[in-house]
Each structure stands twice: as structure tokens, then as C-alpha cells.
Amino acid sequence: MPGNHEFYHHDLSLINDTADLYRYFDCTQAAEFLYACVQRTVEQDLPRVIDYLHRHDEAMARIREMIEMPNRLAQNLILFIRQNDGTLSKRKREKEFSALTDEEVRDLESIVQDAFDGFDGPDRIVQE
């Protein structure tokens, strides 16, 4: 009879139909975990990412108003200032931003500080 299997292995014997034990796998825990992940993403992560992007765009626009530089360099400037608690490190200043005056650097630092003032998200939400 199909579905009835006899299985013998040393001292273990299985004589009944066992298909119903594994045919309908219970995915409740996996579904609940996935739901919790999606819920956290929608309620917490996405709003922080959107807030970060708005602040980043604001800083980029103000930097472009003040000084002309390639977008990638301006993005690096924002990243470096944020990574160094609101100031551009001496090393980065000398290596990548040596054309800027002290006053320009102070103004750029102020732009980034103002744009991200009160931001409560992680420092590196968005990586390109």
C-alpha cells in the first residue's frame, strides 16, 4: 500500500505512514520572524535612511552654493567631516582638500554640522 512504509534500522522500527509528519511543514516561526524584520525596516530603518538622505542632500546643495567641486569630492567631504565628529582631519585636509582655505574649511564644516544636527541615526546608513 503506497504511503505505508516499513523501516528498520538496528533497534528502531517504523511501520506507520509518516508522510503527514513532514508533508505540511509549519513555517509559522519563519513567517513571524520575516514579518518582524519587514516591520522594523518600514517603521525604523527607512525613516532614518530618508532623514539621512534629506540631510545629505541639504549639505550637498549648500556646499555647491558655496564652492565648486565634483560631487564625489563633496560626498567624501561630508563623510570625512561626519567621521571626525564635525571637523575635517588635518590629514584629509592636506591630502584631498589642500586647495581650500582655512575659512572655507570652517564654513564647510559648519554646513555639514548644521545639516546633521540632531540626526539620531547611525553614522553610516548609506554606503555607495
C-alpha positions as CSV (number, residue, x, y, z in Angstrom):
1,M,0.0,0.0,0.0
2,P,1.5,3.4,-1.0
3,G,2.3,5.6,1.9
4,N,2.8,2.8,4.4
5,H,6.5,2.2,4.8
6,E,8.4,-0.2,6.9
7,F,11.8,1.0,8.0
8,Y,14.2,-1.0,10.1
9,H,17.4,0.3,11.4
10,H,19.1,-1.6,14.2
11,D,16.8,-1.3,17.2
12,L,14.4,1.3,15.6
13,S,11.4,0.2,13.6
14,L,8.9,2.5,11.9
15,I,5.8,0.8,10.5
16,N,3.2,3.5,10.2
17,D,2.5,6.1,7.5
18,T,4.7,9.1,8.4
19,A,4.1,11.3,5.4
20,D,1.8,13.6,7.3
21,L,4.5,14.4,9.8
22,Y,6.7,16.2,7.3
23,R,4.4,16.9,4.3
24,Y,3.0,20.2,5.8
25,F,6.0,22.0,7.3
26,D,5.0,24.6,9.9
27,C,6.5,27.9,8.8
28,T,4.8,30.0,11.4
29,Q,8.1,31.0,13.2
30,A,9.8,31.8,10.0
31,A,6.9,33.9,8.8
32,E,6.7,35.7,12.1
33,F,10.4,36.5,12.0
34,L,10.2,37.8,8.4
35,Y,7.2,39.9,9.4
36,A,9.1,41.4,12.3
37,C,12.1,42.2,10.0
38,V,9.9,43.9,7.4
39,Q,8.0,45.8,10.2
40,R,11.3,47.1,11.7
41,T,12.5,48.1,8.3
42,V,9.4,50.0,7.4
43,E,8.9,51.6,10.9
44,Q,12.5,52.3,11.9
45,D,15.2,51.8,9.3
46,L,13.5,53.5,6.3
47,P,12.6,56.7,8.2
48,R,16.2,57.0,9.4
49,V,17.6,56.5,5.9
50,I,15.1,59.0,4.4
51,D,16.1,61.5,7.2
52,Y,19.8,60.9,6.4
53,L,19.3,61.4,2.7
54,H,17.4,64.7,3.2
55,R,20.2,66.0,5.4
56,H,22.9,64.8,3.0
57,D,21.1,66.5,0.1
58,E,20.8,69.7,2.1
59,A,24.5,69.6,2.9
60,M,25.4,68.9,-0.8
61,A,23.3,71.8,-2.0
62,R,24.8,74.2,0.4
63,I,28.3,73.0,-0.4
64,R,27.6,73.5,-4.1
65,E,26.3,77.0,-3.4
66,M,29.5,77.9,-1.6
67,I,32.2,76.3,-3.7
68,E,32.5,74.4,-6.9
69,M,33.8,70.9,-6.6
70,P,32.9,67.5,-8.1
71,N,30.0,65.7,-6.5
72,R,32.2,62.7,-5.4
73,L,34.6,65.0,-3.7
74,A,31.8,66.8,-1.9
75,Q,30.3,63.5,-0.8
76,N,33.7,62.5,0.5
77,L,34.0,65.8,2.3
78,I,30.7,65.2,4.1
79,L,31.7,61.6,5.0
80,F,35.1,62.7,6.3
81,I,33.6,65.6,8.4
82,R,31.0,63.3,9.9
83,Q,33.5,60.5,10.6
84,N,35.7,63.0,12.5
85,D,32.9,64.5,14.8
86,G,32.2,67.6,12.7
87,T,35.7,68.6,11.6
88,L,37.9,67.8,8.7
89,S,41.0,66.0,9.8
90,K,44.4,67.5,9.2
91,R,45.5,64.5,7.1
92,K,42.4,64.6,4.8
93,R,42.7,68.4,4.6
94,E,46.3,68.2,3.4
95,K,45.8,65.2,1.1
96,E,42.5,65.8,-0.6
97,F,41.4,69.3,0.2
98,S,44.6,71.3,0.1
99,A,43.1,73.9,-2.3
100,L,40.6,75.1,0.3
101,T,41.4,78.0,2.6
102,D,41.0,77.8,6.4
103,E,37.9,79.9,6.2
104,E,36.4,77.7,3.5
105,V,37.1,74.6,5.6
106,R,35.4,76.2,8.7
107,D,32.4,77.2,6.6
108,L,32.1,73.7,5.0
109,E,32.4,72.0,8.5
110,S,29.7,74.3,9.7
111,I,27.4,73.4,6.8
112,V,27.8,69.7,7.5
113,Q,27.4,70.2,11.2
114,D,24.2,72.2,10.7
115,A,22.7,69.7,8.2
116,F,23.2,66.7,10.5
117,D,22.5,68.5,13.8
118,G,20.1,66.3,15.8
119,F,20.4,63.3,13.5
120,D,19.9,60.2,15.6
121,G,20.6,57.5,13.1
122,P,23.8,55.5,12.7
123,D,26.7,57.4,11.1
124,R,26.9,55.1,8.1
125,I,23.4,54.3,7.0
126,V,24.0,54.7,3.3
127,Q,27.1,53.4,1.6
128,E,27.7,53.8,-2.1
